[in-house]
Every structure is written in structure tokens, then in C-alpha cells.
Amino acid sequence: MIPIVSIVGKSDSGKTTLVEKLIKEFTHRGYGVASVKHDVHDFEIDREGKDSWRHKKAGATTTIISSPHKVAVVSDTQRDLRLAELRERFITTEDLILSEGYYRDRHPKIEVSQNDNPEELLAINDPSLIAVVSKSPMELSVPWFNLNDTKGIADFIETTFLTTSSPHTAESHAEDLSSDGAPHTITGVILAGGKSIRMGRNKALVEIHGQRIIDRTVALFQRMFGQVILVTNEPLAYAYLDAEIVVDLIPNRGSLIGIYTGLFYSSYPRSFVVACDMPLLNSRVIEYMIRVSPHYDVVIPHLNDGFHPLHALYSKRCMKFIEKITNEDNLKITSFFNTVKVREVTPEEIIPLDPPLSSFFNINTPEDLEGLPGLR
């Protein structure tokens, strides 16, 4: 997944200058960089009277201008596309995406300011803010950089997003792929928004047999799914992962909003959602749930201890019903199930694939960790 870093700030703050300097710096370091500029107004990049302009005026919804050295696409849209959608459609070979603007998008952002007062920052209360760039130091909970410290800012981005300690395995995992050998056109969503109070430390970063739980889950999802999203309110803690990092659209509202956030950013109609503290996920169980999912909005295990909504598949159609119950201040995940088509997966279906049902084991306390069944 190509990482996205948004450079945001008020008008005339120096966003464009910083993006320009960073592009030059990363290009010098050998990285391929894509840039995206957000324009809240309409714009024209073609000139009246040119052939391509005439094609568009005649009614073409997409016009492509191609030459031996560059390609331009002018395409009509019905709404403001999110950065993840633009990446999915147009950016496939670069190492990094730098966007200018997109203040309301929830990708990691660096704010540029000509004002040294933290209270004047646009994103001061935004959990996706990862750094601030200004003339003079500010007392902040995120790193600060001087406006002229392009190398330092680039080092920070490179270390945070472009240097990974957990590269993909090159082994073949046929059981993790769709029937044609490709990852499923489904998004894998990992929720990592809990406070881990009972555990006393971040559960997702707990190591088991030398591997963090979150690393294990991301590696599995990368093999199985066409897109991997991690929903968290601590984006810097997970920036090293090869996954799309987003924050809850409504902070501190629990797992239901985490599911909604994952569906919102998903590029596919369906998403498989899990919690970050489940170290024994079983690809065979997940594959079975995917196979029975057509024509259903929710596919969820219903075991002797009840539903398991954080090991379940959801369609984007669920979003409007989640919105309805959250507007009523109801954050119970199963509350909207009576308004959508639900497929319950029984113990009789799962036990042949996972006899001890260890897929659903999660770690909430140190005692849970000590009682962890042996890894497969």
C-alpha cells in the first residue's frame, strides 16, 4: 500500500513550497513520488479550442491525452474523491504520495504554519496530525520542524512510512487467495482503537514467538485482501506497517464507529473486520465466511458465547443503518442487524476448519497472554 502524507495549512502558509521541496528531496533519494493537489473549486487544465477540450465539450465523461512522454486524464466525478480512491484509480507505481490540502481527510497529515501559536493550527485536535512545521518551536504532542528543515522532515517521513521492519513474505499462500490466485476484492479492516487498560500496554504490539500481533494480522490480510486498512487513534504507532492508516471518523465512540470508518475508507463493497488483539486468526475460517457471503450484508460467527462482531464481514450497505443508530446514541454493533441481511455462521460450520475455535481468542489481560493456545 503506497503511503499517503497530507501537507495541510491555512492559505499562504507555505504548503506548496514545502511539497515542492519534499518532492525534490525524495526524488534525489531515489524514491518515486506522486502528488495530489486538492482544489475546493472547479478547475480547467485544458485550453479552449484544443481537440481534447472539444471532446469534453461534446460530452465525453473521460478524455485521455497521451504522448510518448506523459499522459493526462480528465474525468468527470459526481463528488469529491477521497485520497484512497485517487490512489486506487491512478497511482500504482510510486513509493510515496504527498497531497496538498485534504484537511478533512483522515490520512496522516503534517501542518505548515506561519503562526507560532498552537491554538491557531487547523489540525491541533486532529488525531491524524503527525507533525507541525513552522518558524519557531511549539510545545506539542507531535514532532516540530523548522520551515527550512526539508531534510529533517524528509527523514521523519522516510523513517515513519518508507522504512518497514516487517517486509512481505515471498512465500506462496494459495489458501489465502481467491480462486484465480489473486487477493480477494475485499478490504481487510483491523480495529486498533482500544485503550488496552486491562492489559497495561498496547495489545496490538504484544510479541508472541517474536512477532507482534498486529504484524501477524497485517501479513495475513495482505495475502488475502486487495486493500488493508488499520483504524486507530495512534497513527504514528503503526506507521511502519504496509497498510492504509486512518483514524476514527468520530473519536472515542467504540468499535461500531471503527467498523463504520473502515467501510467509509474501503475501496471495495465488502470488508472483513477484526480486532487487533486476535493472534490466532485462521485463513480457512475467513475463506469460508467469504464463500458464504454473497447476497448478505453481514456474515458473522454465532457461537455458544454469542455473536463475534469483530471477526465478521460487512457490506457498505450497512453504513446508512449504522449512521441511524449512532444518531440515536446507540453504539451496540448488533443493533442494526434487524435492518440488513445477516448470515450467521454456526459452530458446526467452523469447528471442522478450526476445532479449538482459537480464531476467536483475543488478548485483554496478561493472564490471557499466559493462557494463549500454541500458535499453528
C-alpha positions, 0 to 999 in steps of 0.5 A: 500500500503506497503511503499517503502524507497530507501537507495541510495549512491555512492559505499562504502558509507555505504548503506548496513550497514545502511539497515542492521541496519534499518532492525534490528531496525524495526524488534525489533519494531515489524514491518515486513520488506522486502528488495530489493537489486538492482544489475546493473549486472547479478547475480547467487544465485544458485550453479552449479550442484544443481537440481534447477540450472539444471532446469534453465539450461534446460530452465525453465523461473521460478524455485521455491525452497521451504522448510518448512522454506523459499522459493526462486524464480528465474525468468527470466525478459526481463528488469529491474523491477521497485520497484512497480512491485517487490512489486506487484509480491512478497511482500504482507505481510510486513509493510515496504520495504527498497531497496538498490540502485534504484537511478533512481527510483522515490520512496522516497529515503534517501542518505548515504554519506561519503562526507560532501559536498552537491554538491557531493550527487547523489540525491541533485536535486532529488525531491524524496530525503527525507533525507541525512545521513552522518558524519557531518551536511549539510545545506539542504532542507531535514532532516540530520542524523548522520551515527550512528543515526539508531534510529533517522532515524528509527523514521523519517521513522516510523513517515513519512510512518508507522504512518497514521492519516487517517486509512481505513474505515471498512465500506462496499462500494459495489458501489465502487467495481467491480462486484465480490466485489473486487477493480477494476484492475485499478490504481487510479492516483491523480495529486498533482503537482500544485503550488496552487498560486491562492489559497495561500496554498496547495489545496490538504490539504484544510479541508472541514467538517474536512477532507482534500481533498486529504484524501477524494480522497485517501479513495475513490480510495482505495475502488475502485482501486487495486493500488493508486498512488499520483504524486507530487513534495512534497513527504514528504507532503503526506507521511502519506497517504496509497498510492504509492508516486512518483514524476514527471518523468520530473519536472515542465512540467504540468499535461500531464507529471503527467498523463504520470508518473502515467501510467509509475508507474501503475501496471495495463493497465488502470488508472483513473486520477484526480486532487487533488483539486476535493472534490466532486468526485462521485463513480457512475460517475467513475463506469460508465466511467469504464463500458464504457471503454473497447476497448478505450484508453481514456474515458473522460467527454465532457461537455458544458465547454469542455473536463475534462482531469483530471477526465478521464481514460487512457490506457498505450497505450497512453504513446508512443503518449504522449512521441511524443508530449512532444518531440515536446514541446507540453504539451496540454493533448488533443493533442494526442487524434487524435492518440488513441481511445477516448470515450467521455462521454456526459452530458446526460450520467452523469447528471442522476448519478450526476445532479449538475455535482459537480464531476467536481468542483475543488478548485483554489481560496478561493472564490471557497472554499466559493462557494463549493456545500454541500458535499453528 
